[in-house]
Amino acid sequence: MQLKIIKYIVVLLTIAVAHSLANETIIKASVSGNPVALNTNFQYSIKVSGTSSSLPEVNFPDFLDFYVLSGPNTSTSIQWINGKMNSSKSYSFLLRPKKTGVITLKSATIKVNGIIISSNQIQLNVLKNSNSKATPSRGNTAKNVSDPSVSGSHVFLKTVVSKRNAVAGQEIVVEYKLYFNVSIRGYNMESIPANAGFWNEDFDMPRQPPVHTETVNGVNYNVAVIRKTALFPTRSGKLTIEPITVTLETVVRNKRKKRNSFFDSFFDDSFNTRTIKQTVSSKPITVNVQSTPNENKPADFSGAVGKYKFSVSIDKNTVNVNDAISLKIKLSGKGNIKLIELPKPIIPPDMEKYDPKINSNIKRDGAAISGFKTAEYILIPRLSGEYTIKPLSFSFFDPYLKKYVTLRSNAFNIKVEGSGSGIPTHLSVGNALNRSEVILLGSDIRFIKNDKVSFKKIGIKPYLSSLFWGNIFSALLLFLIIFVYYEKK
């Protein structure tokens, strides 16, 4: 019986290891362009990557609708990053379509420990000639394109939002992604959207945005997030996220001309390029914003949406009369903390409360806007006795749980001792006095110091004294000495 259990466990472990290795091995297909013209060559590539140096062989799809001009051409790459090996093997074919229309390049497959892994299929749009235009499906517009090698199919801008349905006050993360497979020297944002109906918080972005690769319609693109912002809807309804416009400096090659000498061939790659300007714009996106539900809405709800933590603390529970007490309220979490109002404490009438010191710290370098906000109150008891600061509550709407959450603090009991040197003796008997009847003395009043005071007669003219002019000439002489010293040095 135990032997059967052991065999069963071994089989399960073997299957788990096989699935793990299969998950670490990736196969991906791409083409050099889409759409392509009939009787025009293009490159079809397959890349297999994983954590093993021995990658599986690839079963290529059939190319019945294409002429195979060359291939497969192979290349291998091995990298060690933080002690972990990453290897890849690429296969490329040079193909030419035989007919027009939409042709499907079927999936290539590999076999890892008995598990079949397939690449993506590619729907290739074949046009009659290179002047035919296809409507791009990536949501961008391109303007001022002065070179056929740079167009909407080579460079485009895309707006990516984290959600299209939200409640008022909920964070919507917006990323503006630049897709390109040509050389770009620089870019400049021509217009920054106002986004009416939203409160805007921009994320911190590096000066040089990192670039990664994505496949769109079977074509590999370099992708850079050039702007990232968090939008908080301030009202309900259909709101529009406005587009942005970016001007690019794109490096393109000049058309090849007939070479007349060896030097033309030698300097061709270095000097046969030029820079053109291109303007690309993203498309507007509409999001549907709903109001927070009225059902079970707490009385103290003030519009906060997100996930928060709430705490209230005091620095001491026992003090003397006229000693200061620090009451600190802190709210932290994810959401529009900057616009949230902290609850105000209810203070006993015999305690003096000063205006709070508000401090906020917003973090803009993560996946969402987060941070904390604090309010510190200084309380001064003017009469002895025992006082209670009632509990505080803070309510917010959690969009993930889709319900209201109320956080409450504890009550604080404070014991005040002594009678206080600042209260006159004729008012310090008993505790039945109102706060308005207490006359504050002591540290609140500074008396005039009348001993060791010297006065000078009105009308004295200090600029007539030799000491006054001596100090002025000494300063000028010192300046002249320092100036001559540094000039000579």
C-alpha positions as CSV (number, residue, x, y, z in Angstrom):
1,M,0.0,0.0,0.0
2,Q,2.8,2.4,0.9
3,L,4.6,1.5,-2.3
4,K,1.6,2.5,-4.3
5,I,1.3,5.8,-2.5
6,I,5.0,6.5,-3.1
7,K,4.6,5.7,-6.9
8,Y,1.6,8.0,-7.0
9,I,3.5,10.8,-5.4
10,V,6.4,10.3,-7.8
11,V,4.1,10.5,-10.8
12,L,2.5,13.7,-9.5
13,L,5.9,15.3,-8.9
14,T,7.0,14.3,-12.5
15,I,3.9,15.8,-14.0
16,A,4.3,19.0,-11.9
17,V,8.0,19.3,-13.0
18,A,7.0,18.8,-16.6
19,H,4.3,21.5,-16.4
20,S,6.8,23.8,-14.7
21,L,9.4,23.3,-17.5
22,A,6.7,23.8,-20.1
23,N,5.5,27.1,-18.5
24,E,9.1,28.3,-18.6
25,T,9.5,27.6,-22.3
26,I,7.9,30.2,-24.6
27,I,7.4,30.2,-28.4
28,K,6.4,33.3,-30.2
29,A,5.9,34.2,-33.9
30,S,6.2,37.5,-35.7
31,V,6.4,39.1,-39.1
32,S,8.4,42.1,-40.3
33,G,5.3,43.9,-41.6
34,N,1.6,43.7,-41.8
35,P,0.0,44.4,-44.2
36,V,2.4,43.4,-47.1
37,A,2.1,43.9,-50.8
38,L,1.8,41.0,-53.3
39,N,5.1,39.9,-54.8
40,T,7.0,41.6,-51.9
41,N,9.3,39.8,-49.6
42,F,8.8,39.8,-45.9
43,Q,10.4,38.0,-42.9
44,Y,8.6,35.5,-40.8
45,S,10.3,34.8,-37.4
46,I,9.9,32.2,-34.6
47,K,11.6,32.6,-31.3
48,V,11.9,29.9,-28.6
49,S,13.1,31.0,-25.2
50,G,13.5,29.3,-21.8
51,T,15.8,28.6,-18.9
52,S,17.5,25.5,-20.4
53,S,20.4,25.4,-22.7
54,S,18.9,22.6,-24.8
55,L,15.7,24.1,-26.3
56,P,13.3,21.8,-28.2
57,E,13.1,21.6,-32.0
58,V,10.4,23.6,-33.7
59,N,7.7,22.1,-36.0
60,F,7.1,24.8,-38.6
61,P,3.7,25.6,-40.2
62,D,3.2,24.9,-43.9
63,F,3.8,27.7,-46.3
64,L,1.5,26.6,-49.1
65,D,0.4,30.2,-49.8
66,F,3.9,31.6,-49.9
67,Y,7.1,31.2,-51.8
68,V,9.9,30.3,-49.4
69,L,12.9,32.3,-50.6
70,S,15.3,31.3,-47.8
71,G,15.2,29.7,-44.4
72,P,15.2,28.6,-41.8
73,N,18.1,30.9,-40.7
74,T,18.9,30.3,-37.0
75,S,20.6,32.2,-34.3
76,T,21.2,31.4,-30.6
77,S,21.6,33.6,-27.5
78,I,22.4,32.7,-23.9
79,Q,22.4,35.2,-21.0
80,W,23.1,35.0,-17.3
81,I,21.2,37.5,-15.2
82,N,21.5,37.3,-11.3
83,G,22.8,33.8,-11.5
84,K,19.9,32.6,-13.7
85,M,20.3,31.4,-17.3
86,N,18.0,32.6,-20.1
87,S,18.5,31.1,-23.5
88,S,16.7,31.7,-26.8
89,K,16.8,30.3,-30.3
90,S,15.4,32.2,-33.3
91,Y,14.4,30.9,-36.7
92,S,13.6,33.2,-39.7
93,F,12.2,32.6,-43.2
94,L,12.1,35.0,-46.1
95,L,8.7,34.6,-47.7
96,R,6.7,36.1,-50.6
97,P,2.9,35.8,-50.8
98,K,1.3,34.0,-53.8
99,K,-2.1,35.7,-53.6
100,T,-3.9,38.7,-52.1
101,G,-6.4,38.7,-49.2
102,V,-6.1,37.6,-45.6
103,I,-3.8,34.6,-45.3
104,T,-3.4,32.8,-42.0
105,L,0.1,31.8,-40.9
106,K,-0.7,28.9,-38.6
107,S,1.0,28.2,-35.3
108,A,4.5,26.7,-35.0
109,T,4.7,24.0,-32.2
110,I,7.3,22.6,-29.8
111,K,7.1,19.6,-27.5
112,V,8.4,19.9,-23.9
113,N,8.2,16.7,-21.7
114,G,5.3,15.4,-23.7
115,I,3.4,18.7,-23.6
116,I,2.7,20.5,-26.9
117,I,3.2,24.3,-26.9
118,S,1.9,26.4,-29.8
119,S,2.9,29.9,-31.0
120,N,0.4,32.6,-31.9
121,Q,-1.3,32.5,-35.3
122,I,-0.8,35.6,-37.6
123,Q,-3.5,37.0,-39.9
124,L,-1.5,38.5,-42.7
125,N,-3.2,41.1,-44.9
126,V,-1.8,40.9,-48.5
127,L,-2.5,43.9,-50.7
128,K,-2.3,44.2,-54.5
129,N,0.4,46.8,-54.5
130,S,2.5,48.8,-51.9
131,N,0.4,52.0,-52.5
132,S,-2.8,50.3,-51.1
133,K,-3.8,51.5,-47.7
134,A,-5.2,49.5,-44.9
135,T,-7.1,50.9,-41.9
136,P,-4.9,50.5,-38.8
137,S,-6.5,48.7,-35.9
138,R,-4.3,50.2,-33.2
139,G,-6.2,53.3,-32.3
140,N,-4.0,56.2,-33.5
141,T,-3.7,58.9,-36.0
142,A,-0.5,60.0,-37.8
143,K,0.1,63.5,-39.4
144,N,2.8,65.2,-41.3
145,V,4.4,62.0,-42.5
146,S,6.8,62.9,-45.3
147,D,8.5,59.6,-45.9
148,P,6.8,56.3,-46.9
149,S,9.1,54.3,-44.7
150,V,7.6,56.1,-41.6
151,S,3.8,55.8,-41.3
152,G,1.1,54.8,-38.9
153,S,2.1,51.2,-39.3
154,H,5.6,51.9,-38.1
155,V,4.9,54.5,-35.4
156,F,1.7,54.9,-33.4
157,L,0.4,56.1,-30.0
158,K,-2.0,54.1,-27.8
159,T,-3.9,55.1,-24.7
160,V,-4.3,52.2,-22.2
161,V,-6.6,52.6,-19.2
162,S,-6.9,50.3,-16.2
163,K,-10.7,50.3,-16.3
164,R,-13.5,51.7,-18.4
165,N,-16.2,51.4,-15.7
166,A,-15.6,53.1,-12.3
167,V,-17.3,54.9,-9.5
168,A,-16.8,58.6,-8.7
169,G,-13.5,59.0,-6.8
170,Q,-12.1,55.7,-7.9
171,E,-8.6,55.7,-9.4
172,I,-8.2,55.1,-13.2
173,V,-4.6,54.6,-14.3
174,V,-3.9,55.9,-17.8
175,E,-0.7,54.9,-19.7
176,Y,0.3,56.6,-23.0
177,K,2.4,54.0,-25.0
178,L,4.5,54.8,-28.0
179,Y,4.9,51.9,-30.4
180,F,7.7,52.1,-33.0
181,N,9.9,49.8,-35.1
182,V,12.0,52.6,-36.7
183,S,14.8,54.6,-35.1
184,I,13.6,57.6,-33.0
185,R,16.0,60.3,-32.0
186,G,13.7,62.2,-29.6
187,Y,10.1,63.2,-29.0
188,N,8.2,66.2,-27.6
189,M,4.7,66.3,-26.2
190,E,2.7,69.0,-28.0
191,S,-0.5,68.8,-26.0
192,I,-1.3,67.7,-22.4
193,P,-5.0,66.8,-22.0
194,A,-7.1,68.8,-19.5
195,N,-9.4,65.9,-18.8
196,A,-12.4,67.8,-17.5
197,G,-14.3,66.0,-14.8
198,F,-11.2,64.3,-13.4
199,W,-8.7,65.1,-10.6
200,N,-5.2,64.4,-12.1
201,E,-2.1,63.0,-10.3
202,D,0.9,62.3,-12.6
203,F,3.2,59.4,-11.8
204,D,7.0,60.0,-11.6
205,M,8.6,58.9,-14.9
206,P,12.3,58.4,-15.7
207,R,13.9,60.8,-18.1
208,Q,14.7,57.9,-20.4
209,P,11.6,55.6,-20.4
210,P,12.5,51.9,-20.5
211,V,11.7,50.1,-23.8
212,H,10.2,46.6,-24.1
213,T,8.8,44.6,-27.0
214,E,5.2,43.7,-27.9
215,T,3.6,42.0,-30.8
216,V,0.7,43.7,-32.6
217,N,-1.0,42.0,-35.6
218,G,2.0,39.7,-35.7
219,V,4.5,42.6,-35.9
220,N,7.2,43.2,-33.2
221,Y,7.3,46.8,-31.9
222,N,9.4,48.6,-29.4
223,V,7.2,50.1,-26.7
224,A,7.9,52.9,-24.3
225,V,5.4,54.4,-21.8
226,I,6.0,58.1,-22.2
227,R,3.3,59.3,-19.8
228,K,1.5,57.7,-16.9
229,T,-1.2,59.4,-14.9
230,A,-3.9,58.6,-12.3
231,L,-7.4,60.1,-12.9
232,F,-10.0,60.4,-10.2
233,P,-13.5,61.1,-11.5
234,T,-15.2,64.0,-9.7
235,R,-18.6,63.4,-11.1
236,S,-20.7,60.6,-12.6
237,G,-21.7,60.1,-16.2
238,K,-19.8,59.4,-19.4
239,L,-16.4,61.1,-19.2
240,T,-13.8,61.4,-21.9
241,I,-10.1,60.9,-21.5
242,E,-8.6,63.3,-24.0
243,P,-5.8,62.3,-26.4
244,I,-2.2,63.5,-26.4
245,T,-0.1,64.6,-29.4
246,V,3.6,63.8,-29.7
247,T,6.1,65.1,-32.3
248,L,8.9,62.6,-33.1
249,E,12.3,63.0,-34.7
250,T,12.6,59.8,-36.8
251,V,15.8,58.7,-38.5
252,V,15.2,57.1,-41.9
253,R,17.5,56.0,-44.7
254,N,17.7,57.8,-48.0
255,K,16.9,55.9,-51.1
256,R,19.9,54.0,-52.4
257,K,21.5,55.6,-55.4
258,K,24.0,54.0,-57.8
259,R,27.4,53.8,-56.3
260,N,30.2,55.3,-58.3
261,S,33.2,54.3,-56.2
262,F,34.5,52.2,-53.4
263,F,34.2,55.2,-51.0
264,D,30.4,55.6,-51.7
265,S,30.0,52.0,-50.5
266,F,32.2,52.5,-47.5
267,F,30.4,55.7,-46.2
268,D,26.9,54.6,-47.2
269,D,25.8,53.3,-43.8
270,S,27.2,56.3,-41.9
271,F,25.9,59.2,-44.0
272,N,22.9,57.9,-45.9
273,T,20.3,58.8,-43.3
274,R,18.2,61.8,-42.5
275,T,15.9,63.0,-39.8
276,I,12.2,63.8,-40.4
277,K,9.5,65.1,-38.0
278,Q,6.3,63.2,-37.5
279,T,3.3,63.9,-35.3
280,V,1.2,61.1,-33.8
281,S,-1.9,61.3,-31.7
282,S,-3.8,58.9,-29.5
283,K,-7.5,58.5,-29.6
284,P,-10.0,59.7,-26.9
285,I,-11.4,57.1,-24.6
286,T,-14.8,57.2,-22.9
287,V,-15.3,55.8,-19.4
288,N,-18.6,55.2,-17.6
289,V,-18.6,56.6,-14.1
290,Q,-21.3,55.8,-11.6
291,S,-22.1,57.5,-8.3
292,T,-21.4,55.6,-5.1
293,P,-24.5,53.7,-3.9
294,N,-26.9,55.3,-1.5
295,E,-27.7,52.0,0.2
296,N,-26.0,51.6,3.5
297,K,-24.1,54.9,3.1
298,P,-22.6,56.0,6.5
299,A,-23.5,59.4,7.8
300,D,-19.8,60.5,8.0
301,F,-19.0,59.4,4.4
302,S,-17.4,62.4,2.6
303,G,-16.6,60.8,-0.8
304,A,-13.4,58.8,-0.1
305,V,-12.9,55.8,-2.4
306,G,-10.1,53.3,-2.2
307,K,-8.4,51.2,0.5
308,Y,-7.3,52.9,3.7
309,K,-6.0,52.5,7.2
310,F,-7.0,54.9,10.0
311,S,-5.4,55.6,13.4
312,V,-5.6,58.1,16.2
313,S,-3.1,58.5,19.0
314,I,-2.1,60.9,21.9
315,D,1.4,61.2,23.4
316,K,0.4,61.2,27.1
317,N,-2.6,60.3,29.3
318,T,-1.6,62.1,32.5
319,V,-0.5,65.7,32.4
320,N,-0.4,68.8,34.6
321,V,-2.6,71.9,34.1
322,N,-1.3,74.0,31.1
323,D,0.8,71.2,29.8
324,A,0.5,70.4,26.1
325,I,-1.0,67.2,24.7
326,S,-0.4,66.1,21.1
327,L,-3.3,64.4,19.3
328,K,-2.4,62.8,16.0
329,I,-4.8,61.6,13.3
330,K,-3.3,59.5,10.4
331,L,-4.9,58.2,7.3
332,S,-2.9,55.9,4.9
333,G,-3.6,53.7,1.9
334,K,-4.4,53.8,-1.9
335,G,-6.6,56.5,-3.3
336,N,-6.9,60.3,-3.7
337,I,-5.5,61.1,-0.2
338,K,-4.7,64.7,-1.1
339,L,-8.4,65.7,-1.4
340,I,-9.7,63.7,1.6
341,E,-10.7,65.6,4.7
342,L,-9.7,64.0,8.0
343,P,-12.3,63.8,10.8
344,K,-12.2,66.5,13.4
345,P,-12.0,65.5,17.1
346,I,-14.5,66.7,19.7
347,I,-12.6,68.3,22.6
348,P,-13.9,68.9,26.1
349,P,-14.7,72.6,26.8
350,D,-12.0,73.0,29.4
351,M,-9.3,72.1,26.9
352,E,-7.8,74.6,24.5
353,K,-7.5,73.3,21.0
354,Y,-5.1,74.9,18.4
355,D,-5.4,74.7,14.6
356,P,-4.0,71.4,13.3
357,K,-0.7,71.0,11.5
358,I,-1.6,69.1,8.3
359,N,1.1,67.0,6.5
360,S,0.7,64.7,3.5
361,N,3.1,62.4,1.6
362,I,2.0,61.1,-1.8
363,K,3.9,58.3,-3.5
364,R,3.7,58.4,-7.3
365,D,6.2,55.7,-8.3
366,G,4.2,52.5,-8.0
367,A,1.3,50.8,-9.7
368,A,-1.2,53.1,-8.0
369,I,-1.2,56.5,-6.1
370,S,-0.7,55.9,-2.4
371,G,0.6,57.7,0.7
372,F,-0.6,59.1,4.0
373,K,-2.0,62.2,5.5
374,T,-1.8,63.4,9.1
375,A,-3.3,66.1,11.3
376,E,-1.7,67.0,14.6
377,Y,-3.7,68.9,17.2
378,I,-2.1,70.6,20.3
379,L,-4.4,70.5,23.3
380,I,-3.9,72.4,26.6
381,P,-6.0,71.6,29.6
382,R,-6.7,74.7,31.7
383,L,-8.4,73.0,34.7
384,S,-7.6,69.8,36.6
385,G,-9.8,66.8,36.4
386,E,-10.5,63.8,34.2
387,Y,-11.5,64.3,30.5
388,T,-12.6,61.9,27.7
389,I,-11.9,62.4,24.0
390,K,-14.6,60.6,22.1
391,P,-13.8,58.0,19.4
392,L,-13.3,59.2,15.8
393,S,-14.6,57.4,12.7
394,F,-13.7,57.4,9.1
395,S,-15.8,55.9,6.3
396,F,-14.9,55.1,2.7
397,F,-16.2,53.1,-0.2
398,D,-14.1,50.0,-1.3
399,P,-14.6,49.6,-5.0
400,Y,-13.1,46.0,-4.9
401,L,-15.4,44.8,-2.1
402,K,-18.2,47.1,-3.5
403,K,-19.3,48.2,-0.1
404,Y,-18.7,50.9,2.5
405,V,-16.1,50.4,5.3
406,T,-16.1,52.3,8.6
407,L,-12.9,52.5,10.7
408,R,-13.2,53.7,14.3
409,S,-10.6,54.7,16.9
410,N,-10.6,54.2,20.6
411,A,-11.7,56.8,23.2
412,F,-8.9,58.5,25.2
413,N,-9.1,59.2,29.0
414,I,-6.9,62.0,30.1
415,K,-6.1,62.8,33.8
416,V,-5.1,66.4,34.5
417,E,-3.4,67.2,37.8
418,G,-2.5,70.3,39.7
419,S,-4.1,73.7,39.9
420,G,-1.8,75.6,37.5
421,S,0.4,78.5,38.4
422,G,-1.1,80.7,35.7
423,I,-4.6,80.8,37.4
424,P,-5.2,83.4,40.1
425,T,-6.0,82.1,43.6
426,H,-9.4,83.8,43.7
427,L,-10.4,81.8,40.6
428,S,-8.8,78.4,41.5
429,V,-11.2,77.2,44.1
430,G,-13.6,74.5,42.9
431,N,-14.1,73.2,39.4
432,A,-17.3,74.9,38.7
433,L,-15.8,77.7,36.7
434,N,-16.4,78.1,33.0
435,R,-13.6,78.5,30.5
436,S,-14.6,82.1,29.8
437,E,-14.2,82.9,33.5
438,V,-10.5,81.8,33.6
439,I,-8.0,84.7,33.2
440,L,-4.8,83.3,31.6
441,L,-1.6,84.6,33.2
442,G,1.9,83.2,33.7
443,S,3.6,82.2,30.4
444,D,1.0,84.1,28.3
445,I,2.3,87.5,29.5
446,R,5.9,88.7,29.5
447,F,6.7,91.6,31.9
448,I,8.8,94.6,30.9
449,K,12.4,94.2,32.2
450,N,13.3,97.5,33.9
451,D,16.7,96.8,35.5
452,K,20.1,97.4,33.9
453,V,18.6,99.6,31.1
454,S,20.7,102.3,29.5
455,F,19.3,105.1,27.4
456,K,21.0,107.6,25.0
457,K,20.1,111.2,24.5
458,I,17.9,112.0,21.5
459,G,19.7,113.8,18.7
460,I,23.0,112.0,18.9
461,K,24.6,111.7,15.4
462,P,26.7,108.5,15.2
463,Y,28.1,109.3,11.7
464,L,30.0,112.2,13.2
465,S,32.0,109.9,15.5
466,S,35.5,108.7,14.6
467,L,34.6,105.1,15.6
468,F,31.9,105.0,12.9
469,W,34.2,106.1,10.0
470,G,37.0,104.0,11.4
471,N,34.9,100.9,11.0
472,I,33.9,101.8,7.4
473,F,37.5,102.5,6.3
474,S,38.7,99.2,8.0
475,A,36.2,97.2,6.1
476,L,37.2,98.9,2.7
477,L,40.8,98.3,3.5
478,L,40.2,94.6,4.3
479,F,38.3,94.2,1.0
480,L,41.1,95.8,-1.0
481,I,43.7,93.5,0.6
482,I,41.7,90.4,-0.2
483,F,41.1,91.5,-3.7
484,V,44.8,92.2,-4.4
485,Y,45.8,88.9,-2.9
486,Y,43.4,86.8,-5.1
487,E,44.3,88.8,-8.2
488,K,48.0,88.2,-7.6
489,K,47.4,84.5,-6.8
